[in-house]
Amino acid sequence: MNQRWRIGSIFGIPLFVDASWFVVVALLTWVDGSDWQQMYPAWGTGWAWGAGFAMALLLFGSVLLHELGHSLVAKAQGIQVNSITLFLFGGVAAIEQESKTPGQAFQVAIAGPLVSLGLFLLLSLATLILPGNTPAAVLAANLARLNLVLALFNLLPGLPLDGGQILKAAIWKATGNRFRGVHWAAKTGQVLGWIALSLGLGVVLFFGATNGLWLALLGWFGIRNATLYDRFTNLQEALAALKASDAISNDFRVVDAEMTLREFADRYLLAETRPSSYFAASEGRYRGLVQAEELSNVERSLWESQTVQTLVRPLTEIATVQQTAPLTEVILLLENQNLPRVTVLSPAGAVAGVIDRGDTVRALVKALNLPVSEADIRQIKEAGSYPASFQLPAIAQSVLRDAAPAVTPAPVTPEVTTN
C-alpha cells in the first residue's frame, strides 16, 4: 500500500506527499548541489547544497501550481477535488468526476500546462532582472527551463498526460462518445510509453548512460496508467450498457399468503435447497416479501392458526427496481441501503426476479468476458460484499453521474400464480 502524509490544504483541497517524494527531493538536491559546487565555486559548499535543496522544493512547488490549475478549473465547474498528491513522477489531482462536456474537459486539461507556461515566462523575465551567476538567478533560469519542459512534456497526446486528456476531449467532441475518446487517448499513451521504455533501455544498454533508466521508468509508468485508464473505461462502458434484466436471478419462490405458518415451514423452510427469497400472493395478486427470518419470533403454538400473511412486507415498502432500470442503480441501491438483494419488477408490476451483489458481478464479467469463476461469484453472494480490489460501487457512481436520470413508471398490481 502506498504511504502518504497530509501536509496541509490549499483552496480547501487536501495536500499530500507520497513517500517517494522524499526520495526524489533527496536525489535532486544531491545532483544539483554536486553540479553547482563545481560550476559556481564562489558560492561555497553551503550555498550550493542549499540551492540544490531549494531547487527540489521549487520544482515541486511548480508541480503543485500545475495541478492546482487543473483543480481550480474543475472546482469552477462544480466538480469536487478530493486531493492533490506530490509523488515520484510529479503530482496528481484526484478529481472526483468527469466534466459534463468535451469543452469543459478541455478547459480542465489545458489549465495545468498553461500554468507551467506562465511560470516559464515569469521566471524567464526574472532571469533578465537578477544579477548573473547568483543563486537566485541560477534557480530562476533552471526553474524556467523545467517549467517549459513540464508544460511541453505534459502536452504529449497520450494518457495519463494532459495532452492525452486534450486528445480525449477532442475525440469526444468529434464523435459524441466520451468512452471512445478515452480509448484512443489510452492507446496513444501506451504507444508513447513503449517508445519511452524502449529508448530508455536502449540508452542504458548501448551507451551505458544510467539516466536512460529514468526515461524507461517514465515509460513504464505511462504504459501502466494508460492501461488502467483503458480498463476502467471498459468497465464503465460495459456497466453503462447493462440493465437490471441482464443480472436478474430467479432465485425466489412465490407462495400462498393464506397457507399456515406450519405448512410454510414444513414445505419450504425444511427443504434441502432453499431460494434466497419468498414472495406471498393470494387471490391472484402479489402481497409482498415474506420475511422468513421473522418466523422465529412467532410462538409455535400460533403456527397452526396464523398465515404467511403475518410475515409479509408489502412490495411498496421494500427496495424494488424495474427490469429496465440501469444496473448502476441496482448496485448503488444495494450499497447505500446495505441490502442483501433487490427485488426486480416487470412492467406489469410482477416480481420478475431478484439481484444480489454476485448477480451484478456475473452480469458484468459476462459482458466483458472476464475470467471470473462461479465459485468466486458464490463467495461474493455468501459474503454479501464486493472484494476490496473490485470497487464496483465507485465505478457505478462514476457512470451514474454521467447519465441522465431515468423515469420509473408507477407499478400496477399484477396477477400471479402461486406454488
SULHU-V788442 format. One record per run of one state. SS is the DSSP state (hx for helix, st for strand, lp for the rest). FROM is the first residue (numbers start at 1). LEN is the number of residues. If there is no record, write none. Layout:
# SULHU-V788442
SS	FROM	LEN
SS	FROM	LEN
This chain:
# SULHU-V788442
lp	1	3
st	4	7
lp	11	2
st	13	6
hx	19	21
lp	40	1
hx	41	36
lp	77	4
st	81	7
lp	88	2
st	90	6
lp	96	6
hx	102	28
lp	130	5
hx	135	20
lp	155	7
hx	162	14
lp	176	2
hx	178	30
lp	208	4
hx	212	30
lp	242	1
st	243	1
hx	244	4
lp	248	1
st	249	1
lp	250	2
st	252	5
lp	257	3
st	260	1
hx	261	9
lp	270	7
st	277	6
lp	283	2
st	285	6
lp	291	1
hx	292	6
lp	298	2
hx	300	3
lp	303	4
st	307	1
hx	308	4
st	312	2
lp	314	1
hx	315	3
lp	318	2
st	320	3
lp	323	3
st	326	1
hx	327	10
lp	337	4
st	341	5
lp	346	5
st	351	6
hx	357	12
lp	369	5
hx	374	10
lp	384	8
hx	392	11
lp	403	12
st	415	1
lp	416	4
